[in-house]
Amino acid sequence: MNAEPTGLGLLQVSDGLDPDAAAGSERTYLHGIVLSKYTSAPDNLDVIEVPTGQWAAFRTSGPHPQTLQTTSAATATEWFPSNP
């Protein structure tokens, strides 16, 4: 993707993804929001800076958690293998 996610909305963030990890391996899974570099986060929240080119955004809609699980499976089996 060429542009940063914009607008309001909840992000599901995964970290520590090893492309060679076995299915079902542990990973860090967080919820967050996008802030511009000029906006300060509230003191009680952590800030994770993600460099350009180190993230991908997938928009979803539908019932939770099924939609999240379907999207996660599709990104792991389809998107990531074709986008090293």
BAKE-667885 format. One record per residue (C-alpha): residue number from 0; residue in three letters; x, y, z. Coordinates in Angstrom, 1 decimal, padded with zeros to 4 digits. Layout:
{NUM "ALA" {X Y Z}}
...
***
This chain:
{0 "MET" {000.0 000.0 000.0}}
{1 "ASN" {001.2 003.5 -000.8}}
{2 "ALA" {-000.6 005.6 001.8}}
{3 "GLU" {-000.9 005.5 005.5}}
{4 "PRO" {-004.2 004.4 006.9}}
{5 "THR" {-006.3 007.5 007.7}}
{6 "GLY" {-009.4 008.3 009.6}}
{7 "LEU" {-010.8 006.8 012.8}}
{8 "GLY" {-011.0 003.1 013.3}}
{9 "LEU" {-009.6 000.2 015.3}}
{10 "LEU" {-006.4 -001.5 014.1}}
{11 "GLN" {-005.5 -005.0 014.8}}
{12 "VAL" {-001.7 -005.1 014.8}}
{13 "SER" {000.5 -008.3 014.7}}
{14 "ASP" {004.2 -008.3 015.4}}
{15 "GLY" {006.9 -010.8 015.4}}
{16 "LEU" {005.7 -012.6 012.3}}
{17 "ASP" {008.2 -015.2 011.2}}
{18 "PRO" {007.5 -016.3 007.6}}
{19 "ASP" {008.9 -019.7 008.4}}
{20 "ALA" {006.9 -020.2 011.7}}
{21 "ALA" {004.6 -023.2 011.9}}
{22 "ALA" {000.9 -022.7 011.9}}
{23 "GLY" {-000.4 -021.9 015.3}}
{24 "SER" {002.9 -020.3 016.5}}
{25 "GLU" {002.6 -017.5 019.1}}
{26 "ARG" {002.7 -013.9 017.9}}
{27 "THR" {002.1 -010.5 019.4}}
{28 "TYR" {-001.4 -009.3 018.7}}
{29 "LEU" {-002.4 -005.7 019.7}}
{30 "HIS" {-005.2 -003.2 019.1}}
{31 "GLY" {-004.4 000.3 018.2}}
{32 "ILE" {-005.3 003.5 016.3}}
{33 "VAL" {-003.3 005.5 013.7}}
{34 "LEU" {-001.9 008.9 014.8}}
{35 "SER" {000.1 011.3 012.7}}
{36 "LYS" {003.6 012.0 013.8}}
{37 "TYR" {002.4 015.4 015.0}}
{38 "THR" {-000.3 014.0 017.3}}
{39 "SER" {000.7 012.9 020.8}}
{40 "ALA" {-000.8 009.7 022.3}}
{41 "PRO" {-002.4 009.9 025.7}}
{42 "ASP" {000.2 009.2 028.5}}
{43 "ASN" {-001.5 005.9 029.5}}
{44 "LEU" {-001.0 004.3 026.0}}
{45 "ASP" {002.1 002.8 024.4}}
{46 "VAL" {003.4 004.2 021.1}}
{47 "ILE" {004.8 001.8 018.4}}
{48 "GLU" {006.4 003.5 015.4}}
{49 "VAL" {006.2 001.4 012.3}}
{50 "PRO" {008.6 002.4 009.4}}
{51 "THR" {007.3 002.9 005.9}}
{52 "GLY" {007.2 -000.4 004.0}}
{53 "GLN" {006.9 -002.4 007.2}}
{54 "TRP" {003.1 -002.7 007.4}}
{55 "ALA" {000.1 -003.6 005.3}}
{56 "ALA" {-003.5 -002.7 005.8}}
{57 "PHE" {-006.5 -005.0 005.2}}
{58 "ARG" {-010.0 -003.5 005.5}}
{59 "THR" {-012.7 -005.9 006.7}}
{60 "SER" {-016.3 -005.8 007.6}}
{61 "GLY" {-018.6 -008.4 009.0}}
{62 "PRO" {-019.3 -010.4 012.1}}
{63 "HIS" {-016.5 -010.5 014.7}}
{64 "PRO" {-014.5 -012.7 015.3}}
{65 "GLN" {-015.2 -014.8 012.2}}
{66 "THR" {-014.2 -011.9 009.8}}
{67 "LEU" {-010.9 -011.4 011.7}}
{68 "GLN" {-010.1 -015.1 011.6}}
{69 "THR" {-011.0 -015.4 007.9}}
{70 "THR" {-008.8 -012.3 007.0}}
{71 "SER" {-005.9 -013.5 009.2}}
{72 "ALA" {-006.0 -016.9 007.5}}
{73 "ALA" {-006.2 -015.4 004.0}}
{74 "THR" {-003.3 -013.0 004.6}}
{75 "ALA" {-001.1 -015.8 006.0}}
{76 "THR" {-001.9 -018.3 003.2}}
{77 "GLU" {-002.4 -015.9 000.2}}
{78 "TRP" {-001.1 -012.4 000.7}}
{79 "PHE" {002.2 -012.9 002.6}}
{80 "PRO" {003.5 -015.7 000.5}}
{81 "SER" {003.1 -013.6 -002.7}}
{82 "ASN" {004.4 -010.4 -001.1}}
{83 "PRO" {007.8 -011.0 000.5}}
***
